[in-house]
Every structure is written in structure tokens, then in C-alpha cells.
């Protein structure tokens, strides 16, 4: 039997749960390496989500030529 999940409804339930929970001091940090439109769209969605549930959002962008050690 196949089950189809309603992703939007699930996402909304998660947002509602997080909005009802104390998010004081919670911060989402995202490290972006290089400049890629697909990545920018993904990060933008994460930022919007964080804002909707009251979580602080910080984006760190580093050059594509950065070494693994520099990114870490």
C-alpha cells in the first residue's frame, strides 16, 4: 500500500510546534561555500523558516577556493 504524505501540512505542523516552543537563544547558522543559485534558493528558504518560527539566522559565506580547514 502506498501512502502519500502532505509535505506542506507536515511543514506547517512543525512550524506551529516550534512557534509554540521557546526559541530564545536558538540560532541557525548556515555556512555557504561559493556562489550557487540553487544553494542561495535553499538557504533563503531556511532563513524564511527560521524567521517564521522565531529562530535567529546567521549566514556565513566563504570563497569556493577555501580549504576544508578554513571552512571548519
Steps between C-alpha positions, in 0.01 A plus 500: 500500500634843404461797729524855372624751755383861491836678535345845540274383782791330674716812464221715641458269798875524570486881471201515735675277754821704487307828519335377821838404648751737653769568244686758709869467429451255213699592192527334162842552345548411134838481331486564126804413293519686170222661299234267365142600412353168614678527833387862537138395447535220758663733755233764440232242584683406822525869595127551437420192711719623786329840494155338502573300814701767682846352461800725440667443163863568410652429160875455468626515142849388406683485170477190288880486511494464883661189639308255714696621803399863428134404470508300821 
